[in-house]
Amino acid sequence: MLRTERDVIETLAGATVTLDELYDACEAARVVDRDDGHAPIDGHGTDTVWRRRVRSTLQSLRKQGRAERVGRSQWVIDGDRCRPERALLILGGEPHEFELMLGDAASTLRSSDEMFDLVLTDPPWALDVTDSPGDGVDRVEHAYVRDSSKVVDGYREVPAHQYAEFSERWITTAATMIRPGGYLAVITGPSGAARVQVAAEDAGLEHMNTVVVRRPFAMRTTRKYAHSHTVVTILHAGPFRNRLRYFAAPDDLPTARSGRSYPLDVWIDVPKYERHGRLRYPCGGLHPTIVRRIVHSLTRGPEAGFDPWSDLVCDPFLGGGTTAAVCVDERRRFRGGDLNPNSLRFSMARLATEHLA
């Protein structure tokens, strides 16, 4: 039986509601009449004792880590808090499309009723980080010299011998969901870039650029050159001179001596990405600068004088949510997905606390 405002609020665990909705729920449950609940609060207009009890309960739950205020933005969650299946982000009450879903890359891509302007993603690299290298050594810690206790679990890697088939499968699906003049941009290591380009060209996309991004730290090696760069393979749908194809040089790249735009395909200025003292996703984390440059150059947005929330970006391997975070900051619509429910939980929390607070 519901006896107090706290009882009502606790029945809503797992949901996201506004304060007015909490007030309505308490009134509907008829728990507001006890202990002079309708007595006014002096000097506070229409405020009452029972409404203050609602707010006090929220503050108490917040201190216990059981309630979180996210300002004007809110998550609407389908599923439960441990395994969210779908999440829609509503920004300032405006119905911009910004959705996360639990599922593989193909289902994420096919779920859209609209073709994408850009599919931008950092898929698994077939590094076998989910398998132990032996002798009780954690593969994440072994590969990245990192305390694995601070890394989100549940990450799914692709076995190296399946990487070609895996790439062909999701890229073929992506090619059918990119509008004429739209783009596919895939961030990989050097060995995976070749597989990506071949699969994308076989799917009918045209290669435009291979961007090389210097890695500030190299993987440890003893019998080959150290891996010290990341590759961004960019392809487009339709002919190169298609009028629907948009490109703008990022404004933070060096220019020619004349001052004119001269965007190079080698980026040596991207620093190491670190989240000191904070939880992070496996495999190093994608630096937001890389994502922001790609988004600025390949989609239309307010920084170039276009309407915000117009172009639609998809990341079918959501991971740590960097692409989602950049799209929120740069006001692009977004759809993302991942097989790991912890990816959705981490990305939702990261957006709420680091980008929307």
DASULKA-V746108 format. One record per helix or strand of 3 or more residues. SS is the DSSP state (H for helix, E for strand). FROM is the first residue (numbers start at 0). TO is the last residue. If there is no record, write none. Layout:
BEGIN
ss->{SS:SS}
from->{FROM:FROM}
to->{TO:TO}
END
This chain:
BEGIN
ss->{H:H:H:H:E:E:E:H:E:H:H:H:E:H:E:E:H:H:E:H:E:H}
from->{4:18:33:48:73:83:97:104:115:138:147:159:177:189:205:228:287:301:311:321:332:340}
to->{10:27:35:62:78:90:101:109:120:143:149:175:187:201:213:235:297:303:314:329:337:354}
END
